[in-house]
């Protein structure tokens, strides 16, 4: 299952808006997966450095705390470090 959504890191409105939308998306995907008995991971990939600006990283880290074995948030540069085979198979 896949979901693609483009967000620019320019501007500031998305800092408050995006984490809530990502939480709702993760809830929907994981609920569906649970109902269907699917082992599913949700990975949010940001293509720019904006994820690390201001309080955005804290907001996204909270999503990982809600579902520690099922949700990861990364930038393109973090993929190799944070999306490991061990995590994917857990």
C-alpha positions as CSV (number, residue, x, y, z in Angstrom):
1,X,0.0,0.0,0.0
2,X,1.4,3.4,-0.8
3,X,0.5,7.1,-0.3
4,X,2.2,10.0,-1.9
5,X,1.7,13.6,-0.9
6,X,3.8,16.5,-1.9
7,X,4.5,19.2,0.7
8,X,6.9,22.1,0.2
9,X,9.0,23.1,3.1
10,X,8.6,26.8,2.2
11,X,6.3,28.8,4.4
12,X,5.3,28.1,7.9
13,X,1.6,27.0,7.9
14,X,2.5,23.3,7.3
15,X,4.5,23.2,10.5
16,X,1.3,23.1,12.5
17,X,-0.8,21.4,9.9
18,X,1.3,18.5,8.5
19,X,1.9,16.4,11.7
20,X,-1.9,16.2,12.4
21,X,-2.6,15.1,8.8
22,X,0.2,12.5,9.0
23,X,-1.2,11.2,12.3
24,X,-4.6,10.8,10.7
25,X,-3.1,9.1,7.7
26,X,-1.1,6.7,9.9
27,X,-4.2,6.0,12.0
28,X,-6.3,5.2,8.9
29,X,-3.6,3.0,7.3
30,X,-2.8,1.1,10.5
31,X,-6.5,0.6,11.4
32,X,-7.1,-0.9,7.9
33,X,-4.0,-3.1,8.2
34,X,-5.1,-4.3,11.7
35,X,-8.6,-5.1,10.4
36,X,-7.2,-7.1,7.5
37,X,-4.5,-8.8,9.6
38,X,-1.7,-7.2,7.6
39,X,1.8,-6.5,9.0
40,X,2.3,-2.9,7.8
41,X,4.8,-0.2,8.3
42,X,4.2,3.5,7.6
43,X,7.1,5.6,6.5
44,X,6.9,9.3,6.0
45,X,9.7,10.6,3.8
46,X,10.5,14.3,3.6
47,X,12.6,15.4,0.7
48,X,14.1,18.5,2.3
49,X,15.7,19.8,5.5
50,X,12.5,21.5,6.7
51,X,11.6,18.5,8.8
52,X,14.5,19.4,11.1
53,X,13.5,23.1,11.5
54,X,11.8,24.5,14.6
55,X,9.5,22.2,16.5
56,X,8.6,20.0,13.4
57,X,11.0,17.2,14.4
58,X,9.5,17.0,17.9
59,X,6.0,16.7,16.4
60,X,7.1,14.0,14.0
61,X,9.0,12.1,16.7
62,X,5.7,12.0,18.6
63,X,4.2,10.1,15.8
64,X,6.9,7.5,16.1
65,X,6.2,7.3,19.9
66,X,2.5,6.6,19.2
67,X,3.5,3.6,17.0
68,X,7.1,2.8,17.8
69,X,7.4,-0.4,15.8
70,X,5.2,0.7,12.9
71,X,5.9,4.4,12.0
72,X,9.1,6.1,11.0
73,X,9.6,9.7,9.8
74,X,12.8,10.4,7.8
75,X,14.4,12.8,5.4
76,X,16.0,11.4,2.3
77,X,19.4,11.5,4.0
78,X,18.2,9.5,7.0
79,X,16.7,6.5,5.1
80,X,19.8,4.3,5.3
81,X,20.2,4.9,9.0
82,X,16.6,4.8,10.2
83,X,14.8,2.3,7.8
84,X,16.7,-0.8,8.6
85,X,16.0,-4.3,7.6
86,X,15.7,-5.2,11.3
87,X,13.0,-2.5,11.7
88,X,11.1,-3.5,8.6
89,X,11.0,-7.2,9.7
90,X,10.0,-6.4,13.3
